[in-house]
Amino acid sequence: MAEINFTKRTLDTLSKPEKGKRDTYHDTKLAGLSLRVSSTGVKSFSVRKRVNGKAERVTIGKYPAMTIEQARKKAAEINLAMTNGESVNSKKRDIRQEMTMGELFDLYLERHAKVHKKSWPNDVSQYNRHLFIWKGRKLSDINKRDVQKLHLSIGDKSGIYQANRVLALISSIFNRSVDWGWNGINPANGVKKFKEQSRDRFIEADELPRFFDALNQEPDTTLRDYFLLSILTGARRANLLSMRWDEINLKRSLWTIPHDKSKTGEKYQVPLVAQAISILKQRKSASKQSPWVLSSKRSKSGHIVEPKSAWARLLERAELKDLRLHDLRRSLGSWQAATGANLSVIGKSLGHKNVSTTAIYARLNLDPVREAMETATSAMLAAGGQLLLGDVVNIENARKKTSK
């Protein structure tokens, strides 16, 4: 062992020891910093110090990949930590033993998402699309800068709403890890969400003729009926796609969505207007014993799952822009309001859960809800120049109400 002033020229000229041996040199400028040279010529920086009475050596990097200045800076940090009684090697062992992002997500999925979230498949989709690149990374290796960079990237490529949803997922995953004993900092803390604007898009009166004309041209009758039922019931996408015949009472014109499929966690009933009943009766006669109303032979689930392609075709034919599937649900509520329905009736027809009006909802029967839905859907169909399956409602009255 020898003490030398670590300079580039000095370290570059150090000779290799005999085979099987290793030479160690100590820096004269920084106590504890050493350079070990193997018989193969590999030169490694390390720090040696006693921690709690026990000698500990920490390898910090190889020369020349790590410069002398970088080695001295890192050694000074480790010296300070060791002086405070911290074992760097123990920390390294903890990091090796801690979970990876992939392992944590699997745990999060089973312990939290599947137990508490009906939308847990969305978490899986977001993870596979945006977070899978972190699958093998240790939790302590993911920092705030990583999250900020990913958030900005998703915002550029997929939009600010998607970026904010992924940020919320990261935050939730790491919050759960802390609850489960991980001693680290949530890297999503302090990362600012993109500012979102509330969406109020619905189908306007002058758009309805083009919308229904394009819908009548849809070659896939199941998808056509899905879009029609979306606007006639105002149901959430997931509920409608997985609609079952045992949830439908055609005689009472009711669709009962069970609590385990409801976003609010409570079952609720959707009145079915005459046009919706006509569609369902036609589908029932051709269902061929399928339990699903919107059955699909191409889907593993047995029902249609992803209508995006058909929706894109529909918008292109109708020459409509900035209209989303969820806007069909919003359209029913908007047209109900335009035709005079009060907010309590609208809330009940759409299955909203509002603490301040729960008592009012409980006292309502379904007759005014059905009447409001009949009026609203009739007004939309009248504006679109449609008479679905016969004159089942008084279109003229609907027109008069909307013109007031």
Secondary structure by P-SEA (a helix, b strand, c coil): cccccccaaaaaacccccccbbbbbbbccccccbbbbcccbbbbbbbbbbcccbbbbbbccccccccaaaaaaaaaaaaaaaaacccaaaaaaaaaacccaaaaaaaaaaacccccccaaaaaaaaaacccccccccccccccaaaaaaaaaaaaacccaaaaaaaaaaaaaaaaaaaaaccccccccccccccccccccccccccaaaaaaaaaaacccaaaaaaaaaaaaccccaaaaaacccccccccccbbbbccccccccbbbbbbbcaaaaaaaaaaaaaccccccccccccccccccccaaaaaaaaaaaacccccccaaaaaaaaaaaaaacccaaaaaaaacccccccaaaaaaccaaaaaaaaaaaaaaaaaaacccccccccaaaaaaaaaac
